Each structure stands twice: as C-alpha cells, then as structure tokens.
Amino acid sequence: MSNTHDVIVIGGGAAGLAAALILGRSRRSVLVVDAGEPRNARAEGVHNYLGQEGTSPTDLLRTGREEVARYGVTVMAGRLVAATAGPVTDGDPVGFTVTLDSGEQASARRMVVASGAVDVLPDVPGLAEQWGRGVVHCPFCHGWEIRDRRIGVLVGTPFGAHHALMFRALSDDVTAFVVDPAFADDTARAGFAARGIRIVDARVTRVLTSDGRLSGAELDDGSVVELDALATASTAEARVEGLEGLGLVAVDQFMGDHRIASAVPVGPTGATDVPGVWAAGNVASPMVTVIASAAAGTMAGAAVHGDLVQADLAAALASVDTAR
C-alpha cells in the first residue's frame, strides 16, 4: 500500500465511508483510518435511514466498507495520534502527514475528519451499562422501540422538559424526574400536568436492571419507580485528539448558558478553518442522525474532490507557463 494518497479520512463511520465512497468513485486514492469505536455501537439498529431501517450498526458499516472497496478505497484499523501540515506532492502547497498509534505514517493532499463524538453520560450508577438499550436519548432514534412502555425522563438540561413531552407522544406512562428545578419552571410543570406526565422531585441515585433489562430508577429517599426505559441527555464531545498540530479544535456548544456539546466549526460543505481539511458527521454536528452524517460526508467528499480538481488545474497552468 502506498503511504501517499489524495485524501485521508479519519473515521470509518457513516460520514467517513460516505466521503470515501464519492471520492473513490471520482478516482481519488483514499485511505480511511478507523479506530473501530462507532458512537452507536450499543444500539440494536439504525433508524430513520431510508432503505436501511433497523439495520444493525455493525452491518451498516460492513456493507459500507464493502462498497468503498469496490472503488479502490483502503480502510485501515488504527488511531490517529498526531498530524502535521505540509506539501506531500509537487505543485500542491497543501498536504498532511498523520501518525497512527502503530507508529505508521501516511500522507495525503487533503483530509476529511469524520472521527465522530463520544457521549458523556450523567454520573448515575447503572446508567452507562444500559446506554443504547434501556437508557436512550433520542425519541426519533429509539422512541418507536419503547412505545407504550413505562418511560422515565431525566429533566436536568434546558431541553429536558421538551424531551419529556416528546416521549409523551409515544407513551401514556411517562415520568419526569426533575433533576434540576431550574429546568422545570411553572410553565413546564403545567405542561406536564396537562399531558398527564408524572412529576418526581427527587434525585435518581441508581438505574436498576433485571435479567439484563432496565427495570426502574432508585431515588435518593430509597424508593423505586418501576420503568422500562429511561431517557437522558448526554454531552457529546467531538473526537479531535491528535489533530492539535493542525490547529483544528472543537468549540463548546451552548443552549442558553448550558453547555451541551463540543464540535468542530465547519462551513456549508464541511470546510474547516484549516485549509485542506473538511469535517463531517458528529464531530461537526453532534446532534445529527446517521443518515444526516452520511449526507454530510458525501457533501464533504464532493467538495474535497472539487478542491483537488482546482489544485490540479493550477499546477498544470503553472507547468505550461514555466515551459514557455
């Protein structure tokens, strides 16, 4: 395998593979570096992805790898630990060299960062073990699967009250656990009452499990509320480790005064502030679903190819001028 490519894609999820696909079909040499830690690995299925509804995350990525391989894309297991900027081909002033955790290095003229995000969860014993199963965060991603069940919602963020109302559209049995009273004012409580949502003003101290399934929430007074599912917000942190050498950083995202995520700022096509680097998927948009991540990867890949076309044209014109 050559260690110099047109494009290196960091991350082999939906966004990264979609970028690699359109680039491979454009006859670009592409290396995808994948750490093998997809954000949705714990989920049983991918939802709201037209044509792939209910497909397991593992199967979706396996199919994606098979598809990009048809067009000469190489997918390598590894983790980025460092990246530097500098020309790697004659006639193109832009380029990058990355170092992987194996010590191997690879270079490319352009880079797509699709490294995703990691969910930082509330510090409640038993909650993380049920993440992606009995503990969910998105009514669109998981709501159908827990419809008509006993659903609890942790209200501890600015959108916690709305979260509870969203899940109420899926079940008649919804309990709002008011973790932080600041996010459940009189208006929110009136809305809960109007929609028949039970209000519990107590701290959840443990998520309970029975036979591998979520069974309830233990409160700070020792009582237990029986549940089939618990909804909570996470803080999505962009994965940008190893990219500091390029000056690529994630910035905090806020809802009001409440920090909800970090993300790499991008333009409409995924271009970052670093020339030659695009970003797509959850690393740039922490709240988007799998299909939206794939679409963003396609957009970024197309933009990268267009940028390379212009760079090739500039080099060719310079060569003609030199020949004269």
N, C-alpha and C positions, 0 to 999 in steps of 0.2 A: 504494500500500500504506500502510495506517495504521501509524504508529510506536508505537501503544499497543495492547497485547494483554492477554489474560487470562494467558497463560503464554509465557515464553521458554524454549526448550530449547536448551542449549548442547551441541552434539554431534549429528551425524546418523548415528550407527551404529545397531546393533540396539536398544540401550537407549533412545536418544533418539527414534528413529522409533516404537518401541512405545509410549512415553509419549505422543508426539504423536498416535498413532492413537486411543488410547482417549479422549484429551482432545478431539480433533476430532469423534469420534462422540458426545461429550457436548455438542456445540455450543459448545465453547470456541474463542475465537480464539487461534491458536497460531503462533508464529514459531520455526522451527528454524534455528539458526546453526551451520553446519558448515564446519570448516576443511579437510575433504577429506583427512584423514590417518588412515584406519582402521588399527587395530593389526594386523589380519590381512590387510593389503593384499598381502603377499608370498605368502600361502598360495594353493594352487591351488583349494581347495574348503573349504566349511564342513561340518563333520562333527558327528554326534550331534544334529542339529537335525531332529526328526521332520517329515517332509514336505518337507524342503529338503536332504536328504542329498546331499553332493557339489556343491551349487550354488556357483558362484564367489562370493567376497565382493562383487565388483562387481555381479553380477546380483542378489544378495540386496538390496543397498542400492537398486539401481534399482527393483526391484519394490516395496520399502518406500516409496520416495518416490512412486511412482505410487499406492499405496494411500492414503497420508495426504492426497494432493492431492484425492482424491475427497471428502474431508470438510473442504475449505477450509483445510488447513494450508499455510502458506508455508514453503518451505525456501530459505534464503539462504546463499550461499557467503561465508564471512568468518571472521575470527579475533577472538575476544574479547580486548581489551587492557585494559579497565577496567570495573568495576561498582560502583555505589553503591546504597545503600538509601534509600528514601523514598517516601511515598504518591504514586501516579500517578492515582488516581481518587477521587472524593468518596465518603466513607463507608467507605473501607477503609484502615486505618492501615498496611498492609503494601504494599510495592511496590519495584520495582527499575528502574534505568536502566543500560543497558550501552552501551559504546562499542566499535566494531569497528575493525579495522585500516584500513578505508577512511575512517574519521572519522565514519561514520554512527552515529547513536544510535537506540536503541529502548527502549521501556519496557514493563513488564508488572507485573501484580499478584503473580505468583508465578514461580518459576524452578525448572527441573529441570536439574541439571548431569549430563550424560552424556558428558563430554569424553574418557573413556577413560584409557588408560595408555600409556606408552612403555616398551619393553623395553631395558634397558641390558645389553649382552652382555659376556661375558668378552673381555678385550683380547688376542685371538689373531688374527694376520694371516690373512685369508681367511675367517674365520668369519662375519662380518657379511654378506659377499656371498652366502653360501649360506643365510642365515636364512630360514626358512619354506619351504625346498626341501630341500636335503641336510642342513641343520642344523635340528633340531627340539627342542621342549622338552616336549611332552605326549604320552604314549603313547596317550591316548584320542583326541586330535586328529589324530595323524599315524601312529600305530602300524600300522594296517592297511596303509597305503600302503608301509611299509618292512618288512613281514613277510617272514621267511625271508631277509633280506638281512644283510650284514655291518654290524653296528651297534656304534658306539663310544659310550661314555657318560663324560662328564667328571664325576668324583666330587670336588667341591670345595665342597659345601654339606652341611648336616645331613641332607638327604633324598637325597643323591647315591647312597648305597648302595641305598636303596629304589628309586630311579629305575632303576638297573641291573637290579634284579630284575623290575621292571615290564616293561622291554623284553625281558628274557629270556623272558617268557611269549609273545613274538611271534616270536622267532628263536632258533635253536640256536647262532648265531655272534655272541656279544656280548663286547666287550672293555671292561673298566672301567679308565679312565685315572685313577689316583689322583693328582689334582692337589694335594690337601691331605691328608697322612696322618692328620690329626686326625679326618677324617670316614670313615676306613676302619680301624676297630679290628679286633681279633682276631675278634670275633663277626661283623662284616661280611665279613671275608676268608674265614671258614669258610663263610658263606652263599654267597659267590661260588664257592668251590671245590665245594660241594655241588651247585650248579646248573650247573657247567661254564662259568662265566664266567671268561675270561682276565683276569689282573690285570697291568697295566703300571704300574710305579712310575717314571714319568717325566713330564716336563712337555711338553705339546703346544705346539709353537712355531709351527706353521702348519697351516692346513687346506688341503689340496690339491684342485685341480679339474682335470678333464679333459673337454674338449668340453662345458663348461658344467655338468657334474655333479660332485658331490663324489666324490673318488677315494681319499682317505686322509688320515692325520694324520702330520705330520712331528714327530719327537721331538727333545729337546734334545741327544741324542747323534748326531743326523743320520740315524737310521734312520727308516723309514717303515712304518706299519701301514696296509695297504690296507683301505678301508672303503667302504660305500655310503651310510652315513648316520651322523651324529654327534648325540647328544642332549646338551643342556646346559641348566642353569637360567639364567634371566635375572633381573634385578632390575627389577620392574615399578614404575615411578614414575607416580603419579597426575598427570594434567594439570590443574593448578589455576591456571595462570598467568592473571593478570588478575582473579582473584577475591579478591585480598588485601583490597581495600576493603570487602568484606562480612565479613571476619573468618573466611572459610572457608579452612581449611588442611588439608593432608594430614599424617597422622601416621605414624611409622615402624611397620612390622610386623616382628615377630621370630619366628624359630623358635629357641628357646633363647636363646643370646646372639648369634645370627647374623641380621643384618638382611636380609630377603628382599623387602621392598616398601614402598611408602607408599600410603596410602589415606585417603579422607575418611570419618570415622566417621558411621554412619547407624543409625537405628532400624529396626524390622521393616518399615516401609513405605517406607523410604528417606529419612525426615526427617533433616535435619542439625541441628546445634546452632544454625544461623541461622534464625530464624523466617521462614517463607515459602519456604525453599529445600530442595529434595529432591535426592538424588543417586542414580544408578543405573548399573549396569554396572561396568566395570573400574575406574572412578575410585573406586568404593567397595568393590569386591570384585575385586582384581587377578587372582585365580585362576579365576574362573568362566568357563564357555564361552559361546558366542554365544547359545545358547538360554536359558541362565540369565540372561544380560544382558537379553535381550528380556523375559523374565518379570519381572525386577526393574523394568524400565522401565514395564511395564503396571501393576505394583503402585504405583509412584510416581505415575504419571499418574492412577490412580483416587483415590489419597489427595489429590492436589492438587485434583482436581475436588470431592471431599468438603469440603475446607477452604474452597474458594470458595463452595460452597453455604451453609456456615455463616456465612461473612462476609457474603454477600448477605442472609441471614436477619437477622443482627444489624443491618445497615444499614436494612432495611425496618422492623424493630421500632422502631429509633431514630426513623425518619421518622414513624411512627404516633404515638409518644409526643410528638414535637415538635408535630405537628398538633393534638394535644389541648390 
